[in-house]
């Protein structure tokens, strides 16, 4: 309630003549019910009108914030996290993530407290946005490159925010749809299902003989896929499929795609072979978004399946990603396995090393020497990445090499050096 009220007050401060409007949506987890009520109370008590869209994906709320001309969007979701977790995500006008200076202002406003609140006719009013699903669906189908007739897709909805809207939109695009994990009860979101638990999707695709499977996370801002044989297709491969498709269509601005430092080296090799440049950012969708906006580019994403198409979205949209991938299948007649084969993923090992001070590792001579030696050993056949965790006293040691054994061996040696530094 305090965060929502502070966000509304900051917006009023930037335009005192304007009565702010906020869009509020959530995923189906049980705690979202009470948090939604608290957010609505905070916004209304600060004088903001609210359009309540109910259970919808995060990218839908971002789109609707722009579509309704709202000043603020609020999503209550913990994405792929387990049910007991929840969080508050804010979008500014146009459905964009808030810049750092506005976030800082909101934090300061929370600390100051509400001050004098509006009364009488100046308090905010709440109404349901009854056309929210129709607006979002029409938007996605309008951005859909081609019909999907003849494709059979299994959709794992993670018992989350996309449980109804994703299957309906894919059917609207012409696909035959089989659903799993599409019965949310407030408690089962991400519970052994969704993009972090692909076993059920693999089994369903094999059992039904579908052409592919799509797995969303709890708030559907990302997706992963499996091909007809049940082989997992990760975010690097999905991003590569979309980049090549957009290159062929002439819609890939500057023939450049944005990816993070965690993208597999095989992705970089594939893009180089396709004549596509890769702009690399730090890990996190906000850095991908910042690079896309700063360079006026059209496509970027993460290995997790969080992919952004700037012509149609202001944030990652798992449904939009799935539509683009299936459209490429329909247009080319190629299987997902064939399309994903453009990326020959290098074996990768990731070890989380607990340390006393994650920031001190970067200045350790012993660690620097070990990394130099590993990079010399791998040459052009692999790479090394050491990355401090953003939330824990951990350093993530990632190694890619031509074989899994080689990657395991190099990562194990580096982890031992990091743990002793």
N, C-alpha and C positions, 0 to 999 in steps of 0.2 A: 504494500500500500504506500509506503514511504517513497520507494523508488518511482512508482508510477506517478504519484503526485508531484515529485520533484521534477520528473521529465516534463510534465505538462507546464509547471511553473517556469521552467527554463525556456520553453517555447513561447509562452506568453511574454516573457521578458524580452525576447527578440522581436516580437511584434505585438505590442500592447493593444493595438486596435483590432486584433483578430481573435476570435474565439476558436481555440484549437479543436481539432477532431482527431480521434485515435481509433485505429482498427485493432481489435483484440481477438486472438485465436489461440488454440492450444492443441496439444496431442491428448489422447484419451486417458492418460494415467490418472488415478484417483485423486492425487493431490492437486491436479489441475483444476478441479471443481472449486476448491476453497481458494486457491490462488487467483483464479479468474475473478471471483467475487471481490477479493482484496484489491486487485489491480483496478477493477471497475470503480470501486469505492475511492481509491486514491486519485484516479483521473477525474471523476465527477466532482470530488471535493475541491479540486484545483480549478474547476471551471471548464473542463474539457468534455465535449460530447463524444460518445462512444458508439461505434458500430461493431456489434458483437457477431463474429462469423462462426463461432463454435469450433468443432474439431476439424481442422484443415492442416495441410502441410505447411511448414515454415515458408517455403517459396510462394505459396498461395497468399499468405499474409503480406509478404513483401510486395507482390504484384497488386493486391487489393489496396494496399496503402497508397500506391500511385493511382490506381484506377478510380478510387473514391476521392482523390484529391486530398487525402488526409495528411496531417502534419506529423503523425507518429504511428508506428505499428508496434504492437507488443505480442510476442509469442511466448507461451508458457510451455516449455519442453526441455527435456534433458537428452534429446536426440537419441543416440544409440545406447545411452546408459541404462542401467536396470531401473525397475519401476520405482523404488523408494526415492530416487534422485529426481530433482526437478530444477528448472532454471528460468530466468527471465531474459529474453533477448529483445533488444530495442532496434527498430528501424526508424530513420528520419523520413522527411518528405521525399517522395519519389520512390520509397521502398529501399533506400540505401542504408547501409550500416552507418551509425553515427561516427563523425570524426572525433579524434581524440580530445580536442578542446571542448566539444559539447559534452562528451562523457565526463570530463573533469568537472565541468560546471554542474552536471547533475549530481555527481558525488558530493560536491560542496553544498548543493541545495539539500541533499538528504541530511548532511551533518548539521545544517543550520536549523532544520525543522520547518514546519509548514507556515509559520507566521499567521497572518490574518487570512482566513479562507473566505471565498465568496459565499453569499447567502441568497436566499430567495431565488429570483429568476436567473441569477448568475451562476448557479451550480450547473454542472454538466448533466446531460440527459442521455439515457441509454435506449438504443433500439436495435433489434436484430437486423442483420443484413441478409435478407431472405434470398437475394439473387447472387450471393457470393460464389457458390459452387458453379452456377451457370456462367458467371463472368470468367472465372478461372479456367473452366473447361473450354469455353470458346476461345480464350486467349491461347491455350496450348494447341488446340486443334488448328487454329489459324497460323501458328508457327510451324506446324507439321509439314515437312517437305513433300511427303507423298502418302498415299493410302497404304494400309498394311494388310489388305485382303490376301488371304491364303497363309498368313503367318499364325502359328499357334504358340502362345507364350504362357508360361506359368508365372504368376506374380505372387511373391512372398511379401505381404504387406506388414509384417512384423507386429501384427495386432496393434498397429499404430495409426498415425494421423491420416495415412493414405488408404485405409482399409476399404473404403467405398469409392473414393474419387478416382484412384488409379485404375482399377479394373474398368470402371465406366468410361474413362477417357480412352483407354486402349481399345475397348470395344467400339467406341465412337470413331476411332481411326481405322476400323475395319478388321482388327485382329480377333482371332479366336482366343478367349482368355479362360484359363483355369486359375483359381485362386487358392492359396493356402495362407494360414495365419491372418485371416480376415474376419476375426470374431473378437474384437476387443471387449474386455470386461472391466477395464480400469486397472487390472492387476497383472495382466499377462503380456504387456508390451515388452518387446525384445527378449522375452523369456524363452531362450533356446531357438529363436527364429530371427529372421531379418538378415541384414547384410553382414552381421558379425557371427552368424551361425548358419552356414549355407548347407548343412547336411540334409535338411528336410527338402530344400529346393532341388538339390542334386537328385534325390530319390524321386521326387515328383516329376521332374523332367524326363528321367529315364522311364518311369512307369507309364506316363501318358504319351510318350513319343513326341513331345513338343519340340519345336524348332529351337527354343531357347527358354531360359528362366531369368527373371529380373527380381532382385532382392532389394527392397528399400529398408532404410533404418526407421526409427520411431517417428521422426518428423519429416522423412522423405525428402531431405535436401540432398540426398546422395543415392546412388544405386551401384550395385555390382551385378554381374551376370554369370550365367553358366551356359555353355553351348549344348548342342543336342546330345553329346556323349556324357554330359555332366561335368566337364572340365571347367574350372573357375576362370572367368575373364575379369581381370582386375581393372582398377581405375586407369592405370597407364595404358592398357590396351584399348579401353573404351575411348580415352582421350585421343589416342592415335587414330582410331577408326573415324572419329568425328573430324579430326584435323585433316585427314586425307580427303574425306568427303567434301569438306568446305573448301579445300584447295581446288578440287575438281570443279566445284560449283562457282569458284571465283569470289567466295564470301569470306575467305580467311585473310583478314587484314594484314598487310605487310608480310604475308606468308609466314607468320610467326605465331607460335603457341606458347602460353605461359605454363610452367610447371614448377614444382618445388624441388628442393635439393634431395628429397626422398624418392624421387622418381627413379625407376630402375635404369641402369646404364643402357639396357637393351632398348628402352624407349628413345633415348637420345640417338642411338645408332639408327633406329628406324626412321626418325624424323630427318636425320641427315641424308639418308638414302632417298627419302621422298622430296628432298629439296625444301624442307620446312625448318626455319630457325626456331630455337628454343630459348626463351627468356626464363632464367631460373630465379626463384625467390626463396625466402625462408619458409619453413613449414607453417602452415596455417592458411585458411581460406581468405582471411583478411588481407594477407600479403599478396595473394593471387589477385584479389579484387583491386587492390591499390595499383598493382602493375598494369592490369587491364585498363583501368581508368587513366592512369598517368600516360600510357603509351597509345591510348585509343585503339586497343586491340579487341579481337572478337571472340577469342576462345582461350580458356585456361582451366586448370584443374589439378586435383591431387590423386595420389595412388589409392586413396580411400574411396574413390568414386564420386567425390564432390567436384562437379564440373559446371562451369559458368559459360553461358552463351550470352554475350552482352547485347546482342540484337533483340533478345526476347526476355531477358531476366536481369535482375540486379544482384542476384545471389545464386548459389548452387541450387539446381532443381533436378531431383532424381527422375521425375516424370518426363521432363523435357529431354533429359539425357537418353532415357530409354526410347522415347519416340524417335530421336535422331538416329540411334543405333539401329532400331528396327527399320526405319526408312532406308538406311543404307543397304540393309539386307534385301528389302523389297526392290530397290532400284537396281542393284547389281545382280540379284539372283544368287548371290554368294551366301554360304552358311556363315554363322557367327565364328566358327572355328577358322574358316578361311580368312575372314576379315581380321580376326585377332592375331593371326599368324604373322602379320606385318611386324609385330614386336616379338623378338626372341629374347625372353627374359633371362637375365643372368641369375644364377643361384645367389641367394641373399641370406645373410645371417645377421640377426639383430640381438644384441645382448644388452640388458639394462644393468648397469653397474652402480650399486649404492656407494656414495662417497660422502665425506664430511662437508665438503664445500664444492658444489658443482661448478661455480664460476672460477675457482682457482685452477681447474684442470687445464684451461686454455693457456695458462702461463707456465706450465710445468715443462722444463727442458726434457725430462725423461719421456714424457708423453709425446712431445714434438718429435724427438728422435725416433721413437717407435713408429709413429705415423709415417715419417719420411721413409723409414726402412720398408714398411708395408707397401707404400705406394710405389717404391722402386721395384719391389718384388712382383707386384701385380702388373705394372706397366699399363698398356692400353687394354688389357684383358679384364680389368676390374677397377674398383675404386674403394676408398675409405671415407667414412663420415663419422665424426664424433660430435654429438649434439647434446648440450645440457637440457634436462627436462625443464619445462616452464613452471611446473607446480611441485616437484619433489626434488630431494637431494639425490638425483640420479644423473648419470651420463649414459646416453644411448650410443653404443658402439655398433655401427653398421658396416658390413663388408660385403662387397660383391666380387665374385671371381668366376672363372670359367667352369669350375666344378664346385659342387656343394662341399666336398671334403676340404678343398683349398680355402673356401670362404670360412668354413667352421674353424679351421686351424689358425688362420690369420686373426679372426675375430677373438678367439680364445686368448691368443698371445697379447693382443691389445687390451683386452678386458683386464688381464692380470696386471699390466703396467698401470692402467688407470686406477684400479683398486688400491694399488700400493703408492700412488702419487700423493 
